[in-house]
């Protein structure tokens, strides 16, 4: 487990570097455009500009990179724990396939599902007074999605002997969709985007956010699976050399 945890954190750091490239080229231009809109509005209404505690140059370089590296390392660590739990419980899937399944499930539960209910907004969008409530609702949706994924996985495994692997998987997906759908209906809606905010800036900001997370999860799944499979092969060859009679 220790080796998996270290591997997951290192892979998370590498994935964060790739995600930073996407954030820099695709996300930062939209953030800059949104900040420009915010400053124009403040100037038009005569509002005093808030003091800039950290310069934009630092925010989009060292600040963004540091945040992604910390997030990537933590995500890689949690991913390794999830992989350790899933390994050997997904039929005959090998290390690469298991890692991709875990990464896909994590991407859907941790990012896609909450974001469909509470999509990210760039600066100049949203009421600063409600940021605490919006953050709490977003993390609540993440928790619900993870619990729904756990229930769906349990239901799929329980139904597998009766329905077969394929039908049980479909049943698990249906359980997840129902639980998430009920949560969507019960949780409050939040729409604080003003009608005069450019739709293309909002759209491309959200596309960039999706791209950053997709690259992060995909890189973790692919790199972790490849490294783990190579480690397992090396361990198998070492075992064969140590006990040649067992393989004769």
N, C-alpha and C positions, 0 to 999 in steps of 0.2 A: 504494500500500500504506500509505503514511503517513496519508493521509486516512481510509482504512478503519480503521486502528488507532485513531486519535483518535476517530473516530465510535463504534467499538465500546466504547471505554472510557467515553465520555460516556453512551452508551446503558446500559452496565452500571451506572453511578451512578444513573441514573433508575430502572432496574429494581430496584436495591437499596432505594430509598426506598419503592417499592410493596411489596417483600417485607418491609420493616420493619413496615409497617402490619399485615400478616398475622401476623408473628411477635409483635407486641405484643398484638394482640387474641386470637389463637388459641393461641400457644405459651407466652407468659409465665404465664398462669394455671395451666397444667399444670406448669411448672417450679416455680412457687411452691407448688403442692400437693405435689410430690415433695420439695421442701426441707423442708416442714412434716413430712412423714412421716419423713424422715431425722432431723430434730431430735427428734421424739417417740421414735424408737427409741434415739437416743443418751441421752436423759434416762432412759428406762426401764432401760437397761443400766448407767447410771452412767458412761458414757464422757465424757471431757472434750471439749467442743466445739472444733473447730478454729478458730483465729483467722481472722476475716474480713478478708482483705487488701484487698478492694474491696467496698464496700457494695452491697446488692442494688439500690438506687436507681440507682447508677452503672452496674451491670451491665446492667440492663434498659432503660436510656436511652442514654447516650453510648457505653457499651461495646458494646452490641448494634448500634447504628447504625454505629459506626466499623468493626466487624468486617464488617458487611454491605456497607458502601461499599467497603472494600478488596477484599473477595471479588468484589463485582459488577464493579468496574473491571478486575480481573485476568481474570475470566471473560469480560467483554466484549472484552478484548484478544485472548484466545485464540479467541473466537468469530469475530472479524474475520479472523483468519488462516485458520481452517477455511472460512469463507465464501469467501475469496479463492481457496482451492484448489478448492472445489466449483463456483464460478461458471463457467458454460459447459460443465460436465461432466455436467449432469443433464438432458440433452435440451433441450427448448425452454422450460424453466422460467424465468420472469422473476426479478427481484430479490426480490420479496416471497415467492414460492413457494420459491425457493432458501434464503432465510433461515429460513423455517419448517421446511423439511426438515432443515437443519443443526441448528436448535434442537431439533427433535424427536429426532434421532439423538443429539445430545449429552446431552439429558435422560435418555434411556434408558440410554446407555452410562455416563455419569458418575454418575448418581444412582440411577435405578430398579434397574438390574442389581446394583450392589453392595449396595444397601439391602435387596433381597429376601433376600440371603444374610446380611448383617450389619446388621439394623435398628438405628436409633438408640434410645438409652435415656435417660430423664431422670435427674436426680440421685437418689441413693439406690438406683439399680439398677447392679449390676456391682461387681466387686472392684477396688479402686484399684490393687492389685498387678499386675493384668493389663492395665491400660490401654495400655501400650506394645505388647503383643502384639496386642490388639484393633485398635489403630490401624494397625499394620503389615499385618494381614490385610485390613482395609478398603481401604487404599491398594493393596494387591496385587490385590484384586478390581477396583478401578478400572482399573489398568493392563491386566489381562487383558481387561476389557470393551472398552477402547479398541483393543487389538490385535485382538480378535475382530471389532470393527466394521470395522477396516481390511481384514482378510482377507475379510469378508463383502462389502464394497464392491468389492474387487478381483475376487472371484468373480462378483459380479453383472455387472460390466462385461465380464468375459471371456466370460461365457455369453450376453450379450445378442445378439450376431449370430446365434447358433444357436437360442436359445429365444424371442427377442423380449423386449421391455422388461418386460412384466408377469411372465412366467414367470421371467425372470432375477432380478427383484426378489424374488420368492418364494423362489427358490433361495438368494439371498444371506441372506434372513431365516432360512432353515433352517440355513445354515452357522453363522450367529451363535448360534442357539438351541442347536445341538449343542456348539459350543465352550464356551458358557457353562454348559450342563448338565454337561459333563465337569468343568469347573472347580468347580462347586458340589459335585459328588460327591467330588472329591479334596481340597478345602480343608476344614479342621476346622470343626466346628460350635461355636458359642459360645452358651450359654444360662445367664446368670447372674441371671435374674429370679427372685426368691424367690416362693414360693407365696402369701405373704400380701400382696404388693404389689397395690394396686387395679388391676384389669384395665382399668377405664374410663379411669383417669389415663394408663396406659401407651398405650392405644389412641389417645386424643385427642392425646397428645404426638406420636405417630408421624404421625397425620393432619395435625397442624399443621406438622410438619417437611416432609411431602410438599407441603403447600400453599405453604410458603415457597419451596421449590425450583421448584415448578410456575410460580408467579407470576414468579419471577426469569427462568427460561428462556423463558417465553411472552412476557414483556415485551421481553426482548432480541431475540427473533426478530421480533416484530411491529414494534417501533420501528426496529430496524436495517434491516429489509426496506423499510419505508416511506420512511425517509430516503434509503436507497441508490437506490431506484427514482426518487424525486424528483430526486436528483442526476444520475442517468443521463438523465432527460428534459431537465433543464436543459442538460446537456452536448450532447445531440443538437440542441436548438433553437439553442444557440450555434454549433454546427458548421454548421447549415443557414444561419444568417445570415452566417457568415463565408464560406461557399462556396455561394452561391445557384445557381450554374450546375450544381453536382453534383446538386441536387434538382429541377432543371427537367425 
